């Protein structure tokens, strides 16, 4: 897989923004990507050094619209922690 196919989008929430001072960033990633592939993709895309990757599968939520109901898609979330000597990711710096 190409790095752009593994990292789908950054997660911009209040909780994920609180991890930026500790160099912890949150991304939505491909469901079939493993931790090693995620680490290589982040290092390639943002030119940083990754120390740790934690992943979790997010189940879809029940949504209703009138009489019909269904579930949103399941997706995978990755928490990426950078090494202490690594530079921060510039994309997130403007949001603090």
Gaussian input, Z-matrix of N, CA and C with variables (Angstrom, degrees):
# hf/3-21g

backbone

0 1
 N
 C     1     B1
 C     2     B2     1     A1
 N     3     B3     2     A2     1     D1
 C     4     B4     3     A3     2     D2
 C     5     B5     4     A4     3     D3
 N     6     B6     5     A5     4     D4
 C     7     B7     6     A6     5     D5
 C     8     B8     7     A7     6     D6
 N     9     B9     8     A8     7     D7
 C    10    B10     9     A9     8     D8
 C    11    B11    10    A10     9     D9
 N    12    B12    11    A11    10    D10
 C    13    B13    12    A12    11    D11
 C    14    B14    13    A13    12    D12
 N    15    B15    14    A14    13    D13
 C    16    B16    15    A15    14    D14
 C    17    B17    16    A16    15    D15
 N    18    B18    17    A17    16    D16
 C    19    B19    18    A18    17    D17
 C    20    B20    19    A19    18    D18
 N    21    B21    20    A20    19    D19
 C    22    B22    21    A21    20    D20
 C    23    B23    22    A22    21    D21
 N    24    B24    23    A23    22    D22
 C    25    B25    24    A24    23    D23
 C    26    B26    25    A25    24    D24
 N    27    B27    26    A26    25    D25
 C    28    B28    27    A27    26    D26
 C    29    B29    28    A28    27    D27
 N    30    B30    29    A29    28    D28
 C    31    B31    30    A30    29    D29
 C    32    B32    31    A31    30    D30
 N    33    B33    32    A32    31    D31
 C    34    B34    33    A33    32    D32
 C    35    B35    34    A34    33    D33
 N    36    B36    35    A35    34    D34
 C    37    B37    36    A36    35    D35
 C    38    B38    37    A37    36    D36
 N    39    B39    38    A38    37    D37
 C    40    B40    39    A39    38    D38
 C    41    B41    40    A40    39    D39
 N    42    B42    41    A41    40    D40
 C    43    B43    42    A42    41    D41
 C    44    B44    43    A43    42    D42
 N    45    B45    44    A44    43    D43
 C    46    B46    45    A45    44    D44
 C    47    B47    46    A46    45    D45
 N    48    B48    47    A47    46    D46
 C    49    B49    48    A48    47    D47
 C    50    B50    49    A49    48    D48
 N    51    B51    50    A50    49    D49
 C    52    B52    51    A51    50    D50
 C    53    B53    52    A52    51    D51
 N    54    B54    53    A53    52    D52
 C    55    B55    54    A54    53    D53
 C    56    B56    55    A55    54    D54
 N    57    B57    56    A56    55    D55
 C    58    B58    57    A57    56    D56
 C    59    B59    58    A58    57    D57
 N    60    B60    59    A59    58    D58
 C    61    B61    60    A60    59    D59
 C    62    B62    61    A61    60    D60
 N    63    B63    62    A62    61    D61
 C    64    B64    63    A63    62    D62
 C    65    B65    64    A64    63    D63
 N    66    B66    65    A65    64    D64
 C    67    B67    66    A66    65    D65
 C    68    B68    67    A67    66    D66
 N    69    B69    68    A68    67    D67
 C    70    B70    69    A69    68    D68
 C    71    B71    70    A70    69    D69
 N    72    B72    71    A71    70    D70
 C    73    B73    72    A72    71    D71
 C    74    B74    73    A73    72    D72
 N    75    B75    74    A74    73    D73
 C    76    B76    75    A75    74    D74
 C    77    B77    76    A76    75    D75
 N    78    B78    77    A77    76    D76
 C    79    B79    78    A78    77    D77
 C    80    B80    79    A79    78    D78
 N    81    B81    80    A80    79    D79
 C    82    B82    81    A81    80    D80
 C    83    B83    82    A82    81    D81
 N    84    B84    83    A83    82    D82
 C    85    B85    84    A84    83    D83
 C    86    B86    85    A85    84    D84
 N    87    B87    86    A86    85    D85
 C    88    B88    87    A87    86    D86
 C    89    B89    88    A88    87    D87
 N    90    B90    89    A89    88    D88
 C    91    B91    90    A90    89    D89
 C    92    B92    91    A91    90    D90
 N    93    B93    92    A92    91    D91
 C    94    B94    93    A93    92    D92
 C    95    B95    94    A94    93    D93
 N    96    B96    95    A95    94    D94
 C    97    B97    96    A96    95    D95
 C    98    B98    97    A97    96    D96
 N    99    B99    98    A98    97    D97
 C   100   B100    99    A99    98    D98
 C   101   B101   100   A100    99    D99
 N   102   B102   101   A101   100   D100
 C   103   B103   102   A102   101   D101
 C   104   B104   103   A103   102   D102
 N   105   B105   104   A104   103   D103
 C   106   B106   105   A105   104   D104
 C   107   B107   106   A106   105   D105
 N   108   B108   107   A107   106   D106
 C   109   B109   108   A108   107   D107
 C   110   B110   109   A109   108   D108
 N   111   B111   110   A110   109   D109
 C   112   B112   111   A111   110   D110
 C   113   B113   112   A112   111   D111
 N   114   B114   113   A113   112   D112
 C   115   B115   114   A114   113   D113
 C   116   B116   115   A115   114   D114
 N   117   B117   116   A116   115   D115
 C   118   B118   117   A117   116   D116
 C   119   B119   118   A118   117   D117
 N   120   B120   119   A119   118   D118
 C   121   B121   120   A120   119   D119
 C   122   B122   121   A121   120   D120
 N   123   B123   122   A122   121   D121
 C   124   B124   123   A123   122   D122
 C   125   B125   124   A124   123   D123
 N   126   B126   125   A125   124   D124
 C   127   B127   126   A126   125   D125
 C   128   B128   127   A127   126   D126
 N   129   B129   128   A128   127   D127
 C   130   B130   129   A129   128   D128
 C   131   B131   130   A130   129   D129
 N   132   B132   131   A131   130   D130
 C   133   B133   132   A132   131   D131
 C   134   B134   133   A133   132   D132
 N   135   B135   134   A134   133   D133
 C   136   B136   135   A135   134   D134
 C   137   B137   136   A136   135   D135
 N   138   B138   137   A137   136   D136
 C   139   B139   138   A138   137   D137
 C   140   B140   139   A139   138   D138
 N   141   B141   140   A140   139   D139
 C   142   B142   141   A141   140   D140
 C   143   B143   142   A142   141   D141
 N   144   B144   143   A143   142   D142
 C   145   B145   144   A144   143   D143
 C   146   B146   145   A145   144   D144
 N   147   B147   146   A146   145   D145
 C   148   B148   147   A147   146   D146
 C   149   B149   148   A148   147   D147
 N   150   B150   149   A149   148   D148
 C   151   B151   150   A150   149   D149
 C   152   B152   151   A151   150   D150
 N   153   B153   152   A152   151   D151
 C   154   B154   153   A153   152   D152
 C   155   B155   154   A154   153   D153
 N   156   B156   155   A155   154   D154
 C   157   B157   156   A156   155   D155
 C   158   B158   157   A157   156   D156
 N   159   B159   158   A158   157   D157
 C   160   B160   159   A159   158   D158
 C   161   B161   160   A160   159   D159
 N   162   B162   161   A161   160   D160
 C   163   B163   162   A162   161   D161
 C   164   B164   163   A163   162   D162
 N   165   B165   164   A164   163   D163
 C   166   B166   165   A165   164   D164
 C   167   B167   166   A166   165   D165
 N   168   B168   167   A167   166   D166
 C   169   B169   168   A168   167   D167
 C   170   B170   169   A169   168   D168
 N   171   B171   170   A170   169   D169
 C   172   B172   171   A171   170   D170
 C   173   B173   172   A172   171   D171
 N   174   B174   173   A173   172   D172
 C   175   B175   174   A174   173   D173
 C   176   B176   175   A175   174   D174
 N   177   B177   176   A176   175   D175
 C   178   B178   177   A177   176   D176
 C   179   B179   178   A178   177   D177
 N   180   B180   179   A179   178   D178
 C   181   B181   180   A180   179   D179
 C   182   B182   181   A181   180   D180
 N   183   B183   182   A182   181   D181
 C   184   B184   183   A183   182   D182
 C   185   B185   184   A184   183   D183
 N   186   B186   185   A185   184   D184
 C   187   B187   186   A186   185   D185
 C   188   B188   187   A187   186   D186
 N   189   B189   188   A188   187   D187
 C   190   B190   189   A189   188   D188
 C   191   B191   190   A190   189   D189
 N   192   B192   191   A191   190   D190
 C   193   B193   192   A192   191   D191
 C   194   B194   193   A193   192   D192
 N   195   B195   194   A194   193   D193
 C   196   B196   195   A195   194   D194
 C   197   B197   196   A196   195   D195
 N   198   B198   197   A197   196   D196
 C   199   B199   198   A198   197   D197
 C   200   B200   199   A199   198   D198
 N   201   B201   200   A200   199   D199
 C   202   B202   201   A201   200   D200
 C   203   B203   202   A202   201   D201
 N   204   B204   203   A203   202   D202
 C   205   B205   204   A204   203   D203
 C   206   B206   205   A205   204   D204
 N   207   B207   206   A206   205   D205
 C   208   B208   207   A207   206   D206
 C   209   B209   208   A208   207   D207
 N   210   B210   209   A209   208   D208
 C   211   B211   210   A210   209   D209
 C   212   B212   211   A211   210   D210
 N   213   B213   212   A212   211   D211
 C   214   B214   213   A213   212   D212
 C   215   B215   214   A214   213   D213
 N   216   B216   215   A215   214   D214
 C   217   B217   216   A216   215   D215
 C   218   B218   217   A217   216   D216
 N   219   B219   218   A218   217   D217
 C   220   B220   219   A219   218   D218
 C   221   B221   220   A220   219   D219
 N   222   B222   221   A221   220   D220
 C   223   B223   222   A222   221   D221
 C   224   B224   223   A223   222   D222
 N   225   B225   224   A224   223   D223
 C   226   B226   225   A225   224   D224
 C   227   B227   226   A226   225   D225
 N   228   B228   227   A227   226   D226
 C   229   B229   228   A228   227   D227
 C   230   B230   229   A229   228   D228
 N   231   B231   230   A230   229   D229
 C   232   B232   231   A231   230   D230
 C   233   B233   232   A232   231   D231
 N   234   B234   233   A233   232   D232
 C   235   B235   234   A234   233   D233
 C   236   B236   235   A235   234   D234
 N   237   B237   236   A236   235   D235
 C   238   B238   237   A237   236   D236
 C   239   B239   238   A238   237   D237
 N   240   B240   239   A239   238   D238
 C   241   B241   240   A240   239   D239
 C   242   B242   241   A241   240   D240
 N   243   B243   242   A242   241   D241
 C   244   B244   243   A243   242   D242
 C   245   B245   244   A244   243   D243
 N   246   B246   245   A245   244   D244
 C   247   B247   246   A246   245   D245
 C   248   B248   247   A247   246   D246
 N   249   B249   248   A248   247   D247
 C   250   B250   249   A249   248   D248
 C   251   B251   250   A250   249   D249
 N   252   B252   251   A251   250   D250
 C   253   B253   252   A252   251   D251
 C   254   B254   253   A253   252   D252
 N   255   B255   254   A254   253   D253
 C   256   B256   255   A255   254   D254
 C   257   B257   256   A256   255   D255
 N   258   B258   257   A257   256   D256
 C   259   B259   258   A258   257   D257
 C   260   B260   259   A259   258   D258
 N   261   B261   260   A260   259   D259
 C   262   B262   261   A261   260   D260
 C   263   B263   262   A262   261   D261
 N   264   B264   263   A263   262   D262
 C   265   B265   264   A264   263   D263
 C   266   B266   265   A265   264   D264
 N   267   B267   266   A266   265   D265
 C   268   B268   267   A267   266   D266
 C   269   B269   268   A268   267   D267
 N   270   B270   269   A269   268   D268
 C   271   B271   270   A270   269   D269
 C   272   B272   271   A271   270   D270
 N   273   B273   272   A272   271   D271
 C   274   B274   273   A273   272   D272
 C   275   B275   274   A274   273   D273
 N   276   B276   275   A275   274   D274
 C   277   B277   276   A276   275   D275
 C   278   B278   277   A277   276   D276
 N   279   B279   278   A278   277   D277
 C   280   B280   279   A279   278   D278
 C   281   B281   280   A280   279   D279
 N   282   B282   281   A281   280   D280
 C   283   B283   282   A282   281   D281
 C   284   B284   283   A283   282   D282
 N   285   B285   284   A284   283   D283
 C   286   B286   285   A285   284   D284
 C   287   B287   286   A286   285   D285

   B1=1.4551
   B2=1.5319
   B3=1.3023
   B4=1.4584
   B5=1.5301
   B6=1.3262
   B7=1.4652
   B8=1.5271
   B9=1.3281
   B10=1.4693
   B11=1.5212
   B12=1.3315
   B13=1.4526
   B14=1.5284
   B15=1.3142
   B16=1.4669
   B17=1.5260
   B18=1.3222
   B19=1.4613
   B20=1.5243
   B21=1.3272
   B22=1.4630
   B23=1.5228
   B24=1.3467
   B25=1.4660
   B26=1.5251
   B27=1.3385
   B28=1.4636
   B29=1.5219
   B30=1.3058
   B31=1.4649
   B32=1.5286
   B33=1.3273
   B34=1.4631
   B35=1.5224
   B36=1.3166
   B37=1.4597
   B38=1.5248
   B39=1.3199
   B40=1.4586
   B41=1.5311
   B42=1.3282
   B43=1.4591
   B44=1.5279
   B45=1.3312
   B46=1.4639
   B47=1.5324
   B48=1.3136
   B49=1.4682
   B50=1.5293
   B51=1.3247
   B52=1.4655
   B53=1.5228
   B54=1.3353
   B55=1.4618
   B56=1.5121
   B57=1.3217
   B58=1.4664
   B59=1.5312
   B60=1.3291
   B61=1.4838
   B62=1.5312
   B63=1.3298
   B64=1.4655
   B65=1.5234
   B66=1.3396
   B67=1.4655
   B68=1.5274
   B69=1.3309
   B70=1.4582
   B71=1.5263
   B72=1.3387
   B73=1.4580
   B74=1.5177
   B75=1.3353
   B76=1.4526
   B77=1.5243
   B78=1.3509
   B79=1.4543
   B80=1.5242
   B81=1.3397
   B82=1.4563
   B83=1.5194
   B84=1.3292
   B85=1.4575
   B86=1.5226
   B87=1.3202
   B88=1.4571
   B89=1.5217
   B90=1.3334
   B91=1.4690
   B92=1.5208
   B93=1.3337
   B94=1.4577
   B95=1.5270
   B96=1.3356
   B97=1.4613
   B98=1.5235
   B99=1.3397
   B100=1.4631
   B101=1.5287
   B102=1.3373
   B103=1.4596
   B104=1.5249
   B105=1.3150
   B106=1.4640
   B107=1.5246
   B108=1.3283
   B109=1.4622
   B110=1.5289
   B111=1.3277
   B112=1.4628
   B113=1.5289
   B114=1.3212
   B115=1.4638
   B116=1.5221
   B117=1.3246
   B118=1.4581
   B119=1.5273
   B120=1.3383
   B121=1.4621
   B122=1.5250
   B123=1.3323
   B124=1.4631
   B125=1.5266
   B126=1.3318
   B127=1.4596
   B128=1.5239
   B129=1.3225
   B130=1.4609
   B131=1.5254
   B132=1.3333
   B133=1.4605
   B134=1.5228
   B135=1.3303
   B136=1.4572
   B137=1.5149
   B138=1.3292
   B139=1.4635
   B140=1.5343
   B141=1.3420
   B142=1.4574
   B143=1.5292
   B144=1.3414
   B145=1.4585
   B146=1.5274
   B147=1.3273
   B148=1.4629
   B149=1.5296
   B150=1.3382
   B151=1.4605
   B152=1.5239
   B153=1.3576
   B154=1.4548
   B155=1.5185
   B156=1.3493
   B157=1.4609
   B158=1.5175
   B159=1.3243
   B160=1.4583
   B161=1.5192
   B162=1.3334
   B163=1.4569
   B164=1.5196
   B165=1.3389
   B166=1.4524
   B167=1.5165
   B168=1.3237
   B169=1.4542
   B170=1.5225
   B171=1.3362
   B172=1.4586
   B173=1.5214
   B174=1.3177
   B175=1.4588
   B176=1.5165
   B177=1.3284
   B178=1.4593
   B179=1.5174
   B180=1.3222
   B181=1.4538
   B182=1.5225
   B183=1.3167
   B184=1.4508
   B185=1.5220
   B186=1.3149
   B187=1.4593
   B188=1.5239
   B189=1.3253
   B190=1.4619
   B191=1.5066
   B192=1.3255
   B193=1.4527
   B194=1.5217
   B195=1.3100
   B196=1.4573
   B197=1.5206
   B198=1.3540
   B199=1.4624
   B200=1.5165
   B201=1.3306
   B202=1.4630
   B203=1.5161
   B204=1.2962
   B205=1.4521
   B206=1.5217
   B207=1.3099
   B208=1.4543
   B209=1.5156
   B210=1.3074
   B211=1.4544
   B212=1.5220
   B213=1.3392
   B214=1.4514
   B215=1.5241
   B216=1.3066
   B217=1.4577
   B218=1.5246
   B219=1.3261
   B220=1.4567
   B221=1.5294
   B222=1.3415
   B223=1.4554
   B224=1.5111
   B225=1.3161
   B226=1.4556
   B227=1.5240
   B228=1.3334
   B229=1.4612
   B230=1.5267
   B231=1.3318
   B232=1.4668
   B233=1.5288
   B234=1.3324
   B235=1.4569
   B236=1.5227
   B237=1.3314
   B238=1.4565
   B239=1.5203
   B240=1.3379
   B241=1.4577
   B242=1.5194
   B243=1.3307
   B244=1.4567
   B245=1.5233
   B246=1.3349
   B247=1.4614
   B248=1.5170
   B249=1.3283
   B250=1.4606
   B251=1.5230
   B252=1.3463
   B253=1.4589
   B254=1.5278
   B255=1.3302
   B256=1.4501
   B257=1.5251
   B258=1.3277
   B259=1.4627
   B260=1.5304
   B261=1.3455
   B262=1.4709
   B263=1.5265
   B264=1.3178
   B265=1.4672
   B266=1.5341
   B267=1.3372
   B268=1.4640
   B269=1.5236
   B270=1.3251
   B271=1.4621
   B272=1.5210
   B273=1.3308
   B274=1.4588
   B275=1.5235
   B276=1.3345
   B277=1.4607
   B278=1.5249
   B279=1.3122
   B280=1.4558
   B281=1.5186
   B282=1.3267
   B283=1.4564
   B284=1.5182
   B285=1.2929
   B286=1.4656
   B287=1.5062
   A1=109.89
   A2=115.72
   A3=122.69
   A4=107.98
   A5=116.17
   A6=120.96
   A7=111.78
   A8=117.07
   A9=119.99
   A10=111.63
   A11=118.60
   A12=121.40
   A13=111.76
   A14=117.81
   A15=121.56
   A16=110.53
   A17=118.15
   A18=122.33
   A19=107.45
   A20=117.10
   A21=121.11
   A22=110.94
   A23=116.93
   A24=120.07
   A25=109.10
   A26=117.52
   A27=119.98
   A28=109.90
   A29=116.26
   A30=122.19
   A31=107.11
   A32=116.45
   A33=122.27
   A34=108.18
   A35=117.09
   A36=122.14
   A37=108.46
   A38=115.62
   A39=119.31
   A40=110.83
   A41=116.94
   A42=120.62
   A43=111.38
   A44=116.83
   A45=118.64
   A46=111.21
   A47=117.81
   A48=120.62
   A49=111.45
   A50=117.96
   A51=119.70
   A52=112.11
   A53=118.37
   A54=121.19
   A55=114.46
   A56=118.19
   A57=121.28
   A58=112.65
   A59=121.05
   A60=118.63
   A61=113.20
   A62=117.53
   A63=121.30
   A64=111.40
   A65=116.72
   A66=124.17
   A67=111.85
   A68=116.36
   A69=122.12
   A70=108.05
   A71=115.63
   A72=122.14
   A73=109.44
   A74=116.80
   A75=122.78
   A76=109.71
   A77=115.67
   A78=121.43
   A79=109.84
   A80=115.90
   A81=120.85
   A82=106.17
   A83=116.59
   A84=121.14
   A85=109.70
   A86=115.71
   A87=121.36
   A88=109.71
   A89=116.11
   A90=120.28
   A91=112.72
   A92=118.23
   A93=120.20
   A94=112.58
   A95=118.93
   A96=122.00
   A97=109.81
   A98=115.33
   A99=119.27
   A100=109.76
   A101=116.55
   A102=121.11
   A103=112.41
   A104=116.77
   A105=120.50
   A106=110.28
   A107=117.25
   A108=120.94
   A109=111.32
   A110=117.13
   A111=121.47
   A112=109.75
   A113=116.91
   A114=121.15
   A115=110.76
   A116=117.65
   A117=121.05
   A118=111.40
   A119=117.46
   A120=121.10
   A121=111.32
   A122=117.82
   A123=120.97
   A124=110.20
   A125=117.05
   A126=120.05
   A127=111.11
   A128=117.94
   A129=121.52
   A130=112.12
   A131=117.39
   A132=120.56
   A133=113.35
   A134=117.94
   A135=121.40
   A136=113.98
   A137=118.76
   A138=124.39
   A139=111.38
   A140=115.86
   A141=123.37
   A142=108.86
   A143=116.63
   A144=122.20
   A145=108.49
   A146=116.87
   A147=122.37
   A148=108.96
   A149=116.40
   A150=120.08
   A151=112.01
   A152=117.45
   A153=119.60
   A154=109.94
   A155=115.84
   A156=122.24
   A157=108.12
   A158=116.80
   A159=122.79
   A160=107.90
   A161=116.73
   A162=120.44
   A163=110.08
   A164=115.02
   A165=120.32
   A166=108.61
   A167=115.52
   A168=122.09
   A169=108.71
   A170=116.48
   A171=122.40
   A172=107.57
   A173=115.98
   A174=120.20
   A175=110.16
   A176=116.51
   A177=121.34
   A178=111.24
   A179=116.26
   A180=121.59
   A181=110.47
   A182=116.19
   A183=121.99
   A184=109.63
   A185=116.24
   A186=121.60
   A187=108.68
   A188=115.49
   A189=120.72
   A190=109.44
   A191=114.68
   A192=120.94
   A193=106.35
   A194=114.81
   A195=119.67
   A196=110.35
   A197=116.59
   A198=120.55
   A199=112.60
   A200=117.97
   A201=120.55
   A202=110.26
   A203=114.52
   A204=120.13
   A205=108.94
   A206=115.03
   A207=120.73
   A208=109.43
   A209=115.52
   A210=121.66
   A211=109.99
   A212=115.56
   A213=119.68
   A214=108.36
   A215=117.03
   A216=121.16
   A217=111.63
   A218=116.45
   A219=121.90
   A220=107.75
   A221=116.74
   A222=120.68
   A223=110.36
   A224=116.65
   A225=122.21
   A226=109.24
   A227=114.95
   A228=122.30
   A229=108.08
   A230=116.30
   A231=121.29
   A232=109.06
   A233=115.72
   A234=122.73
   A235=106.87
   A236=116.98
   A237=122.52
   A238=108.52
   A239=116.82
   A240=122.60
   A241=108.46
   A242=115.74
   A243=121.01
   A244=110.59
   A245=115.62
   A246=121.13
   A247=109.72
   A248=115.91
   A249=121.29
   A250=112.09
   A251=117.67
   A252=120.53
   A253=112.83
   A254=117.77
   A255=121.85
   A256=110.57
   A257=115.75
   A258=119.37
   A259=108.82
   A260=118.64
   A261=120.20
   A262=111.13
   A263=116.27
   A264=122.20
   A265=106.85
   A266=115.92
   A267=120.45
   A268=112.67
   A269=117.67
   A270=120.39
   A271=111.80
   A272=117.31
   A273=121.45
   A274=112.37
   A275=118.44
   A276=120.46
   A277=112.64
   A278=118.89
   A279=120.86
   A280=113.86
   A281=118.23
   A282=121.73
   A283=113.28
   A284=117.49
   A285=120.23
   A286=111.48
   D1=149.09
   D2=176.79
   D3=-84.39
   D4=151.27
   D5=-177.24
   D6=-57.86
   D7=-35.69
   D8=-180.00
   D9=-69.57
   D10=-23.45
   D11=177.31
   D12=-81.49
   D13=-24.20
   D14=-177.92
   D15=-81.50
   D16=-49.25
   D17=179.53
   D18=-88.57
   D19=110.62
   D20=-176.71
   D21=-84.58
   D22=-52.16
   D23=-179.64
   D24=-163.00
   D25=155.85
   D26=172.45
   D27=-78.58
   D28=150.77
   D29=176.90
   D30=-96.92
   D31=119.04
   D32=-177.67
   D33=-112.06
   D34=90.32
   D35=175.58
   D36=-131.04
   D37=169.50
   D38=179.91
   D39=-63.12
   D40=-38.95
   D41=-179.74
   D42=-68.47
   D43=-41.74
   D44=-179.28
   D45=-70.95
   D46=-30.57
   D47=177.90
   D48=-70.31
   D49=-25.16
   D50=179.53
   D51=-71.82
   D52=-15.49
   D53=178.05
   D54=-87.16
   D55=-8.80
   D56=-176.01
   D57=-63.24
   D58=-40.81
   D59=177.00
   D60=-60.38
   D61=-24.97
   D62=177.66
   D63=-94.42
   D64=11.61
   D65=-179.31
   D66=59.43
   D67=41.62
   D68=175.34
   D69=-115.15
   D70=122.90
   D71=-176.35
   D72=-121.02
   D73=150.89
   D74=-175.65
   D75=-118.77
   D76=134.08
   D77=-179.08
   D78=-135.66
   D79=150.18
   D80=165.16
   D81=-88.15
   D82=130.30
   D83=-175.64
   D84=-125.15
   D85=169.07
   D86=178.08
   D87=-63.46
   D88=143.21
   D89=-175.49
   D90=-64.95
   D91=-28.80
   D92=-176.92
   D93=-96.89
   D94=7.95
   D95=179.33
   D96=-83.37
   D97=140.68
   D98=176.72
   D99=-101.46
   D100=177.67
   D101=-174.07
   D102=-63.88
   D103=-36.54
   D104=-179.31
   D105=-66.57
   D106=-43.22
   D107=178.56
   D108=-65.64
   D109=-38.78
   D110=179.04
   D111=-64.76
   D112=-43.17
   D113=179.41
   D114=-60.75
   D115=-47.18
   D116=-179.73
   D117=-64.33
   D118=-38.41
   D119=-179.31
   D120=-65.89
   D121=-43.36
   D122=-179.92
   D123=-66.43
   D124=-42.00
   D125=178.54
   D126=-63.68
   D127=-37.05
   D128=-179.91
   D129=-72.98
   D130=-44.29
   D131=-175.75
   D132=-72.67
   D133=-40.75
   D134=-172.43
   D135=-108.56
   D136=-1.54
   D137=178.27
   D138=54.88
   D139=54.15
   D140=179.29
   D141=-128.58
   D142=173.31
   D143=176.18
   D144=-110.12
   D145=122.25
   D146=-176.94
   D147=-97.50
   D148=132.81
   D149=177.37
   D150=-98.45
   D151=-34.16
   D152=-173.80
   D153=-152.54
   D154=146.07
   D155=175.85
   D156=-131.23
   D157=125.56
   D158=172.80
   D159=-114.18
   D160=136.25
   D161=-179.21
   D162=-124.13
   D163=155.67
   D164=172.47
   D165=-152.49
   D166=147.57
   D167=177.53
   D168=-92.43
   D169=128.05
   D170=-179.08
   D171=-101.56
   D172=122.49
   D173=178.76
   D174=-77.57
   D175=149.78
   D176=178.24
   D177=-69.83
   D178=148.61
   D179=-179.48
   D180=-95.25
   D181=150.28
   D182=176.29
   D183=-72.40
   D184=128.04
   D185=178.63
   D186=-126.88
   D187=142.27
   D188=179.33
   D189=-122.57
   D190=147.00
   D191=171.47
   D192=-142.57
   D193=100.66
   D194=-175.51
   D195=69.31
   D196=-128.99
   D197=-179.63
   D198=-81.10
   D199=-21.52
   D200=-174.83
   D201=-89.52
   D202=150.30
   D203=177.69
   D204=-142.79
   D205=157.03
   D206=179.16
   D207=-167.25
   D208=-179.44
   D209=-178.25
   D210=-112.45
   D211=144.43
   D212=171.83
   D213=-73.46
   D214=167.40
   D215=-176.42
   D216=-69.52
   D217=147.27
   D218=169.84
   D219=-74.84
   D220=149.48
   D221=178.67
   D222=-150.69
   D223=170.89
   D224=-176.03
   D225=-117.00
   D226=136.85
   D227=-179.48
   D228=-115.39
   D229=141.88
   D230=178.72
   D231=-127.01
   D232=129.49
   D233=171.96
   D234=-99.67
   D235=116.90
   D236=-176.12
   D237=-109.87
   D238=123.05
   D239=177.59
   D240=-106.97
   D241=129.74
   D242=-179.50
   D243=-91.05
   D244=159.23
   D245=175.74
   D246=-70.90
   D247=158.24
   D248=-176.72
   D249=-63.20
   D250=-36.37
   D251=-177.98
   D252=-85.44
   D253=1.02
   D254=-179.40
   D255=-82.12
   D256=149.70
   D257=176.45
   D258=-77.66
   D259=153.76
   D260=178.85
   D261=-72.74
   D262=162.78
   D263=177.68
   D264=-79.73
   D265=123.75
   D266=-173.71
   D267=-67.96
   D268=-27.76
   D269=-178.42
   D270=-58.05
   D271=-38.26
   D272=-176.09
   D273=-85.50
   D274=-15.78
   D275=-173.40
   D276=-66.76
   D277=-32.79
   D278=-179.37
   D279=-74.55
   D280=-9.97
   D281=-175.60
   D282=-96.04
   D283=-7.69
   D284=-178.26
   D285=-80.54

